[in-house]
Amino acid sequence: MFGLFFFILFTPGVSEFLCTSPDLEMSYTFCDSTAHAFRFNLTPCSTMNRPVWKAALSWIPRSDITFLKVVFNVWYEGARALHWKEVVCSGADDEYVECSTLKGETIATEFDIKGARITFPKGDYNIVLQGFSDDSENNMVICLNFTMMVKQDSF
C-alpha cells in the first residue's frame, strides 16, 4: 500500500522520517538552525509507475517574497546528478500569486509533479532545495535537505 508523504517542521536541526513504502524511504531536515513554519504533502509515497504526484505546500516565510530564486541540487550515490536554478518570482509580472506574499503571511498552494519524466535508479539520494530573496544568492529564506532511498529500480 502506498503511504502519504507529509511533514510540519517548527524545530530546527531535527531530522524527521517522512514516509516509507516498499520502494521508497524519505527523511528531511532544514539546512540552517532557524525554526520554520513549513508543511509539505506528497502522495503517494512511491517512485513506481507514477505519472503524477500530488503536492501541497504551506509555508510562512520570514521575509517578503517579492523576489525568489530556487536552487535545486541532487546527489546520487555521492555524485552530483542535477543542478538547477530558476527565478520563480522577479517582482514584475509574476506568474504565481504566491510571489506577492508578505513576511508572516501563509503561502498555501497545490501543484502536480510530473513523475513520468523521471526514473530513479535504486540507491541513495541527497536533495538540497534552497530559496533566495536575491539573485546573488546571498539572502537565503529557506533551505531543505532531503534524504531519499530508492529501494528498487522502477524499470
Backbone hydrogen bonds, N-H to C=O, Kabsch-Sander energy under -0.5 kcal/mol:
donor,donor_aa,acceptor,acceptor_aa,energy
3,G,45,C,-0.6
5,F,42,L,-2.2
6,F,4,L,-0.7
6,F,18,L,-0.6
7,F,40,F,-1.6
9,L,38,F,-1.9
13,G,32,D,-0.6
14,V,11,T,-0.9
15,S,13,G,-0.5
16,E,28,Y,-2.3
18,L,26,M,-3.3
19,C,26,M,-1.3
21,S,24,L,-2.2
24,L,21,S,-0.5
25,E,149,M,-1.6
26,M,19,C,-2.0
27,S,147,T,-2.2
28,Y,16,E,-2.0
29,T,145,N,-1.3
31,C,143,C,-2.1
37,A,60,I,-0.5
38,F,9,L,-0.9
38,F,36,H,-0.7
39,R,58,S,-2.9
40,F,7,F,-1.6
41,N,56,A,-2.5
42,L,5,F,-3.3
43,T,54,K,-2.2
45,C,3,G,-2.3
46,S,44,P,-1.6
50,R,47,T,-0.5
53,W,113,I,-2.6
54,K,43,T,-2.2
55,A,53,W,-0.5
55,A,111,F,-2.9
56,A,41,N,-2.2
57,L,109,T,-3.0
58,S,39,R,-2.7
59,W,107,I,-2.2
60,I,37,A,-2.2
65,I,101,T,-3.6
66,T,64,D,-0.8
68,L,89,C,-2.3
69,K,132,F,-2.5
70,V,86,E,-3.0
71,V,130,Q,-2.6
72,F,84,W,-3.2
73,N,128,V,-2.6
74,V,82,L,-2.4
75,W,126,N,-2.8
76,Y,79,A,-3.0
77,E,124,D,-3.0
79,A,76,Y,-2.0
81,A,74,V,-3.4
82,L,74,V,-1.7
84,W,72,F,-2.6
86,E,70,V,-2.2
88,V,68,L,-2.6
88,V,86,E,-0.8
89,C,68,L,-1.8
99,C,96,Y,-1.5
100,S,97,V,-1.4
101,T,98,E,-1.7
104,G,61,P,-2.2
105,E,102,L,-2.4
107,I,59,W,-3.4
107,I,105,E,-0.5
108,A,106,T,-0.6
109,T,57,L,-2.5
111,F,55,A,-2.4
113,I,53,W,-2.4
114,K,112,D,-0.5
115,G,51,P,-0.8
115,G,113,I,-1.0
116,A,51,P,-1.4
118,I,115,G,-1.7
123,G,150,V,-2.1
125,Y,148,M,-3.1
126,N,75,W,-2.3
127,I,146,F,-2.8
128,V,73,N,-2.6
129,L,127,I,-0.5
129,L,144,L,-2.6
130,Q,71,V,-2.9
130,Q,128,V,-0.5
131,G,142,I,-3.0
132,F,69,K,-2.7
133,S,139,N,-2.9
137,E,134,D,-1.1
140,M,138,N,-0.8
141,V,131,G,-3.0
142,I,131,G,-1.4
144,L,129,L,-2.8
145,N,29,T,-3.1
146,F,127,I,-3.4
146,F,144,L,-0.5
147,T,27,S,-2.6
148,M,125,Y,-2.5
149,M,25,E,-2.9
150,V,123,G,-2.8
150,V,148,M,-0.6
151,K,23,D,-1.8
151,K,149,M,-0.7
152,Q,23,D,-0.6
